[in-house]
């Protein structure tokens, strides 16, 4: 029997647990950005959240957290932000329709699937 998705995901989450401080910093970045959008909705009809992967990584570094391999750090950040935004119900714009290292999420008025 070969390796299946459950084993791959378990290994991924084990690695994520090894870098808990990094992901905690990413969560703080995401919460800050969502908080800004929420505050903006007091005065405007804003419906879009634009996240910078580079800014998220920089905030993690400022918090003293990092992953040693920059490519792995970027992949982990993108995966985390996409997963978190989807789990919070926002609609995610396809990465091939955005600038590199930019994630765009929109309010999900139609309750449609949350990913591209």
Residue frames as a rotation matrix with the C-alpha (Angstrom) as fourth column:
UNK 1
0.585 0.811 0.000 0.00
0.811 -0.585 0.000 0.00
0.000 0.000 -1.000 0.00
UNK 2
-0.288 -0.713 0.639 1.41
0.712 -0.606 -0.356 3.38
0.641 0.352 0.682 -0.99
UNK 3
-0.825 -0.052 -0.563 1.36
0.437 -0.691 -0.576 6.68
-0.360 -0.721 0.592 0.76
UNK 4
-0.032 0.890 0.456 -2.06
0.946 -0.120 0.301 8.37
0.323 0.441 -0.838 0.67
UNK 5
-0.009 0.099 0.995 -3.29
0.147 -0.984 0.100 11.94
0.989 0.147 -0.005 1.13
UNK 6
0.915 0.399 0.055 -4.01
-0.004 -0.128 0.992 11.45
0.403 -0.908 -0.115 4.83
UNK 7
0.502 -0.811 -0.299 -0.38
0.827 0.351 0.439 10.53
-0.251 -0.468 0.848 5.47
UNK 8
-0.294 -0.605 0.740 0.84
0.787 -0.593 -0.172 13.48
0.543 0.532 0.650 3.43
UNK 9
0.325 0.509 0.797 -1.43
-0.053 -0.831 0.553 15.90
0.944 -0.222 -0.244 5.27
UNK 10
0.951 -0.013 -0.309 -0.40
0.303 0.234 0.924 14.46
0.060 -0.972 0.226 8.64
UNK 11
0.063 -0.998 -0.014 3.26
0.995 0.061 0.077 15.00
-0.076 -0.019 0.997 7.74
UNK 12
-0.217 -0.063 0.974 2.48
0.445 -0.895 0.042 18.55
0.869 0.442 0.222 6.60
UNK 13
0.679 0.573 0.458 0.73
-0.145 -0.507 0.849 19.34
0.719 -0.644 -0.261 9.90
UNK 14
0.690 -0.555 -0.464 3.61
0.710 0.394 0.584 17.82
-0.141 -0.732 0.666 11.88
UNK 15
-0.345 -0.840 0.418 5.95
0.897 -0.427 -0.118 20.21
0.277 0.334 0.901 10.09
UNK 16
0.079 0.472 0.878 3.53
0.119 -0.879 0.461 23.07
0.990 0.068 -0.126 10.72
UNK 17
0.932 0.280 -0.230 3.54
0.229 0.038 0.973 22.26
0.281 -0.959 -0.028 14.44
UNK 18
0.205 -0.947 -0.249 7.34
0.972 0.167 0.165 22.47
-0.114 -0.276 0.954 14.41
UNK 19
-0.779 -0.437 0.451 7.01
0.533 -0.840 0.106 26.09
0.332 0.323 0.886 13.24
UNK 20
0.050 0.924 -0.378 4.13
0.995 -0.016 0.093 27.18
0.080 -0.381 -0.921 15.47
UNK 21
-0.119 -0.143 -0.982 5.50
0.473 -0.878 0.071 30.66
-0.873 -0.456 0.173 16.16
UNK 22
-0.967 -0.251 -0.045 5.65
0.065 -0.415 0.907 31.39
-0.246 0.875 0.418 12.43
UNK 23
-0.551 0.821 0.151 2.02
0.567 0.236 0.789 30.40
0.612 0.520 -0.595 11.90
UNK 24
0.103 0.529 -0.842 0.92
0.942 -0.324 -0.088 32.32
-0.320 -0.784 -0.532 14.98
UNK 25
-0.536 -0.375 -0.756 2.50
0.145 -0.924 0.355 35.43
-0.831 0.081 0.550 13.46
UNK 26
-0.959 0.243 0.144 0.71
0.138 -0.042 0.990 34.75
0.246 0.969 0.007 10.15
UNK 27
-0.148 0.951 -0.272 -2.58
0.937 0.223 0.270 34.44
0.318 -0.215 -0.924 12.01
UNK 28
-0.047 0.062 -0.997 -1.93
0.628 -0.774 -0.078 37.82
-0.777 -0.630 -0.002 13.67
UNK 29
-0.909 -0.304 -0.284 -1.22
-0.040 -0.615 0.787 39.36
-0.414 0.727 0.548 10.25
UNK 30
-0.715 0.687 0.133 -4.45
0.432 0.283 0.856 37.94
0.550 0.669 -0.499 8.83
UNK 31
0.042 0.746 -0.665 -6.49
0.998 -0.067 -0.013 39.03
-0.054 -0.663 -0.747 11.84
UNK 32
-0.410 -0.273 -0.870 -5.06
0.324 -0.935 0.140 42.56
-0.852 -0.225 0.472 11.55
UNK 33
-0.995 -0.011 -0.100 -5.92
-0.090 -0.344 0.935 42.78
-0.045 0.939 0.341 7.86
UNK 34
-0.414 0.906 -0.087 -9.43
0.695 0.376 0.613 41.40
0.588 0.193 -0.785 8.38
UNK 35
-0.041 0.341 -0.939 -9.87
0.886 -0.422 -0.192 43.86
-0.462 -0.840 -0.285 11.25
UNK 36
-0.774 -0.288 -0.565 -8.96
0.022 -0.903 0.430 46.74
-0.633 0.320 0.705 8.94
UNK 37
-0.855 0.515 0.055 -11.53
0.112 0.081 0.990 45.60
0.506 0.853 -0.127 6.38
UNK 38
-0.157 0.819 -0.552 -14.15
0.948 0.281 0.147 45.22
0.275 -0.500 -0.821 9.12
UNK 39
-0.258 -0.007 -0.966 -13.46
0.569 -0.809 -0.147 48.76
-0.780 -0.588 0.212 10.36
UNK 40
-0.973 -0.140 -0.186 -13.63
-0.070 -0.584 0.809 50.10
-0.222 0.800 0.558 6.80
UNK 41
-0.609 0.792 0.052 -17.13
0.581 0.400 0.708 48.65
0.540 0.461 -0.704 6.49
UNK 42
-0.242 0.494 -0.835 -18.33
0.766 -0.430 -0.477 51.25
-0.595 -0.755 -0.275 9.02
UNK 43
-0.086 0.077 -0.993 -17.97
-0.162 -0.985 -0.062 53.93
-0.983 0.156 0.097 6.34
UNK 44
-0.410 -0.153 -0.899 -17.74
-0.892 -0.138 0.430 52.25
-0.190 0.978 -0.080 2.93
UNK 45
0.758 0.633 0.157 -18.97
-0.551 0.750 -0.365 49.30
-0.349 0.190 0.918 0.94
UNK 46
-0.233 -0.923 -0.305 -15.52
-0.972 0.232 0.041 47.74
0.033 0.306 -0.952 0.64
UNK 47
0.802 0.567 0.190 -15.69
-0.568 0.821 -0.052 44.09
-0.185 -0.067 0.980 -0.31
UNK 48
0.740 -0.589 -0.325 -12.09
0.090 0.565 -0.820 43.13
0.667 0.577 0.471 -1.05
UNK 49
0.780 -0.600 0.178 -9.13
-0.253 -0.042 0.967 42.11
-0.572 -0.799 -0.184 1.06
UNK 50
0.749 -0.623 -0.223 -5.72
-0.158 0.160 -0.975 42.26
0.643 0.766 0.021 -0.61
UNK 51
0.863 -0.466 0.193 -2.94
-0.085 0.244 0.966 40.45
-0.497 -0.851 0.171 1.22
UNK 52
0.463 -0.817 -0.343 0.79
-0.752 -0.157 -0.640 40.60
0.469 0.554 -0.687 0.56
UNK 53
0.850 -0.246 -0.466 2.64
0.345 0.928 0.139 37.34
0.398 -0.279 0.874 1.10
UNK 54
-0.136 -0.974 0.180 5.83
0.484 -0.224 -0.846 39.38
0.864 -0.028 0.502 1.54
UNK 55
-0.186 0.142 0.972 4.23
-0.646 -0.763 -0.013 41.56
0.740 -0.631 0.234 4.23
UNK 56
0.845 0.531 0.061 2.94
-0.417 0.582 0.698 38.49
0.335 -0.616 0.713 6.06
UNK 57
0.532 -0.738 -0.414 6.42
0.661 0.668 -0.342 36.94
0.529 -0.091 0.844 6.05
UNK 58
-0.347 -0.675 0.651 7.99
0.100 -0.717 -0.690 40.25
0.933 -0.174 0.316 7.15
UNK 59
0.273 0.514 0.813 5.57
-0.784 -0.371 0.498 40.45
0.557 -0.773 0.302 10.09
UNK 60
0.955 0.016 -0.298 6.49
0.116 0.900 0.421 36.90
0.274 -0.436 0.857 11.09
UNK 61
0.084 -0.996 -0.035 10.18
0.672 0.083 -0.736 37.84
0.736 0.039 0.676 10.94
UNK 62
-0.248 -0.120 0.961 9.52
-0.395 -0.894 -0.214 40.92
0.885 -0.433 0.175 13.08
UNK 63
0.691 0.555 0.464 7.93
-0.668 0.244 0.703 38.59
0.277 -0.795 0.539 15.62
UNK 64
-0.144 -0.878 0.456 11.14
-0.937 0.269 0.224 36.56
-0.319 -0.395 -0.861 15.59
UNK 65
0.236 0.305 0.923 9.69
-0.060 0.952 -0.299 33.60
-0.970 0.015 0.243 13.68
UNK 66
0.108 -0.191 -0.976 10.95
-0.975 -0.210 -0.067 32.19
-0.192 0.959 -0.209 10.42
UNK 67
0.848 0.001 0.529 11.37
0.114 0.976 -0.185 29.08
-0.517 0.217 0.828 8.36
UNK 68
0.047 -0.988 -0.144 14.97
0.035 -0.142 0.989 28.60
-0.998 -0.052 0.028 7.27
UNK 69
-0.656 -0.242 0.715 14.29
0.672 0.244 0.699 27.86
-0.344 0.939 0.003 3.60
UNK 70
-0.723 0.362 -0.588 12.83
-0.339 -0.928 -0.155 31.00
-0.602 0.087 0.794 1.91
UNK 71
-0.701 0.488 -0.520 11.00
-0.477 0.221 0.850 28.95
0.530 0.844 0.078 -0.74
UNK 72
-0.538 0.496 -0.682 9.39
0.656 0.754 0.031 26.74
0.530 -0.431 -0.731 1.91
UNK 73
-0.723 0.231 -0.651 8.53
0.420 -0.601 -0.680 29.86
-0.548 -0.765 0.337 3.89
UNK 74
-0.756 0.436 -0.488 6.72
-0.632 -0.679 0.373 31.37
-0.169 0.590 0.789 0.91
UNK 75
-0.578 0.540 -0.612 4.84
-0.110 0.691 0.714 28.14
0.809 0.480 -0.340 0.13
UNK 76
-0.603 0.321 -0.731 3.83
0.781 0.425 -0.458 27.71
0.164 -0.847 -0.507 3.77
UNK 77
-0.791 0.283 -0.543 2.60
0.014 -0.879 -0.477 31.30
-0.612 -0.385 0.691 3.94
UNK 78
-0.678 0.544 -0.494 0.53
-0.694 -0.251 0.675 31.05
0.243 0.801 0.548 0.77
UNK 79
-0.531 0.475 -0.701 -0.97
0.249 0.879 0.407 27.71
0.810 0.041 -0.585 1.81
UNK 80
-0.693 0.239 -0.680 -1.80
0.701 0.000 -0.713 29.01
-0.170 -0.971 -0.167 5.28
UNK 81
-0.786 0.386 -0.482 -3.43
-0.308 -0.922 -0.236 32.22
-0.536 -0.037 0.844 4.06
UNK 82
-0.599 0.589 -0.542 -5.50
-0.568 0.164 0.806 30.43
0.564 0.791 0.237 1.42
UNK 83
-0.532 0.376 -0.759 -6.63
0.514 0.855 0.062 27.77
0.672 -0.357 -0.648 3.90
UNK 84
-0.732 0.215 -0.647 -7.51
0.562 -0.346 -0.751 30.29
-0.385 -0.913 0.133 6.59
UNK 85
-0.780 0.459 -0.425 -9.39
-0.559 -0.816 0.144 32.62
-0.280 0.350 0.894 4.27
UNK 86
-0.515 0.593 -0.619 -11.38
-0.323 0.535 0.781 29.71
0.794 0.602 -0.084 2.85
UNK 87
-0.547 0.300 -0.782 -12.17
0.716 0.651 -0.251 28.38
0.434 -0.697 -0.571 6.32
UNK 88
-0.728 0.281 -0.626 -13.42
0.287 -0.704 -0.650 31.85
-0.623 -0.653 0.432 7.30
UNK 89
0.115 0.924 0.365 -15.76
0.688 0.191 -0.700 31.80
-0.717 0.332 -0.613 4.31
UNK 90
0.142 -0.095 -0.985 -14.22
-0.456 -0.890 0.020 34.45
-0.879 0.446 -0.170 2.07
UNK 91
0.921 0.155 0.357 -14.15
0.251 0.465 -0.849 33.93
-0.298 0.872 0.389 -1.69
UNK 92
0.082 -0.987 -0.138 -10.62
0.089 -0.131 0.987 33.58
-0.993 -0.093 0.077 -3.09
UNK 93
0.739 0.069 -0.670 -9.59
-0.611 -0.351 -0.710 34.97
-0.284 0.934 -0.217 -6.43
UNK 94
0.899 -0.400 0.179 -7.55
0.438 0.832 -0.341 32.61
-0.012 0.385 0.923 -8.60
UNK 95
0.320 -0.861 -0.396 -3.80
0.277 -0.315 0.908 33.16
-0.906 -0.400 0.138 -8.16
UNK 96
-0.427 -0.513 0.745 -3.34
0.850 0.053 0.524 33.34
-0.309 0.857 0.413 -11.94
UNK 97
0.312 0.593 0.743 -5.51
0.730 -0.649 0.212 36.47
0.608 0.476 -0.635 -11.89
UNK 98
0.979 -0.046 -0.199 -3.40
0.114 -0.684 0.720 38.34
-0.169 -0.728 -0.665 -9.31
UNK 99
0.453 -0.890 0.053 0.07
-0.710 -0.396 -0.582 39.75
0.539 0.226 -0.811 -9.05
UNK 100
0.019 -0.522 -0.853 2.75
0.267 0.824 -0.499 37.38
0.963 -0.219 0.155 -7.72
UNK 101
-0.715 -0.343 -0.610 2.73
0.612 0.116 -0.783 36.99
0.339 -0.932 0.127 -3.93
UNK 102
-0.786 0.582 0.208 -0.64
-0.617 -0.758 -0.213 38.72
0.034 -0.296 0.955 -3.68
UNK 103
-0.774 0.623 -0.114 -3.80
0.628 0.778 -0.017 37.07
0.078 -0.085 -0.993 -2.41
UNK 104
-0.773 0.605 0.192 -7.18
-0.560 -0.793 0.241 38.63
0.298 0.078 0.951 -3.07
UNK 105
-0.742 0.622 -0.250 -10.24
0.671 0.690 -0.273 37.61
0.003 -0.371 -0.929 -1.08
UNK 106
-0.705 0.596 0.385 -13.74
-0.351 -0.765 0.540 39.02
0.616 0.245 0.749 -1.34
UNK 107
-0.527 0.663 0.533 -16.82
-0.645 0.097 -0.758 38.99
-0.554 -0.743 0.377 0.81
UNK 108
-0.992 0.129 0.005 -18.81
0.111 0.831 0.546 35.91
0.066 0.542 -0.838 -0.12
UNK 109
-0.566 0.823 -0.040 -22.29
-0.752 -0.536 -0.384 37.34
-0.337 -0.188 0.923 -0.70
UNK 110
0.084 0.637 -0.767 -23.47
-0.888 0.397 0.232 34.45
0.452 0.661 0.599 -2.84
UNK 111
0.298 -0.062 0.953 -22.34
-0.712 0.651 0.265 31.78
-0.636 -0.757 0.150 -0.38
UNK 112
0.811 -0.098 -0.577 -20.57
-0.447 0.532 -0.719 30.15
0.377 0.841 0.388 -3.30
UNK 113
0.674 -0.665 -0.323 -17.57
0.719 0.690 0.079 27.90
0.171 -0.286 0.943 -2.98
UNK 114
0.887 -0.263 -0.379 -14.78
0.024 -0.793 0.609 29.82
-0.460 -0.549 -0.697 -1.34
UNK 115
-0.162 -0.986 0.038 -11.95
0.046 0.031 0.998 28.99
-0.986 0.163 0.040 -3.69
UNK 116
-0.185 -0.005 -0.983 -11.23
-0.864 -0.475 0.165 29.55
-0.468 0.880 0.084 -7.35
